[in-house]
Amino acid sequence: MVDAFLVFAAIYLGGWLTAAWWFSGIQGPVPVPGRWRRDLRDGFFWPVWLLLFGLFWLIGLRRQAFEKELSGE
């Protein structure tokens, strides 16, 4: 039980740090004070971003299938 929790915590922390690093590479038009704290906060929700990415990917696939069906190919 403890081992499973430690593995889950390690995976979650790795994803959090990766997402925070990824977000920190996105440059906005204007430097914003407190950006690093915001990137860390947004990185905390990386499972949500991952699910949203998958959802939008599936929506895109469905749209492409619908367009293909509509054109009669």
C-alpha positions, 0 to 999 in steps of 0.5 A: 500500500505504501509502495503504491502511494510512493510510486503514485506520488513520484509519477505525480511529482514528475508530471508536475515538474515536467508541466511546470517546466513546459509552461515556463517555456511559453513566452507571453507578449509581456513579462508578468510578475509572479510567473514562476508561481503561476507556472508551478500552480498550473503544473499542479493540474497536469492530469487535467491538462492531459485529459483535456488534450486527449478530449480535444484530440478525440473531438478532432478525430470525430470531426475529421471522420464526420467531414470525410463521411459528409464529403462521401469519400 
